Amino acid sequence: MSNSPRVVAPDPNDAAHLWHITTPEVTIDADYRASTRGLDIDAVGFVHLARGDQLCHVVTTFFADCDEVRLWTVPATTPGITHEDVVLDPATGRVDTFPHLYTALIPDMIVGSCSWHRGGAHWNWPGQGPEKTPSSFFDSFS
């Protein structure tokens, strides 16, 4: 991670950042080659990222068995990363597209991180309780 990591809580309206979701025990000390849980970039071809408005879907779908995840914050425009490296690919069975990083994620790309804890049956927006979680956050998952 960069020399001065900071907490960057996601915002569903933040177009300036993308997030990579991982489990809390995962660290990044060199080129990070994981794509998603249990699969690496060599098998999948890319590192999964998400926009702020996609985080609830991703966590609910792919981390349903977890009580905590770690969000790594990556600027949507990162020096050294080209438009060819970050591609908005269509998701299977959805009309939405998801950002995929077609190169390894390196520590200097990450500008911040935060933990995200499940609050009972729902995920509370990072850094806030359920009373401050945007209602749209739960719309598809209640």
Secondary structure, DSSP 8 states (H G I E B T S, - for coil): --SS-------TT--SEEEEEE-TT---SS-B-EEETTEEHHHHSSEE-B-GGGHHHHHHHHSTT-SEEEEEEEESS-TT--TTTEEEEE-TTSS-EEEEESS-B-GGG--EEEEEEEETTEE--TTS-GGGS-GGGGTTT-
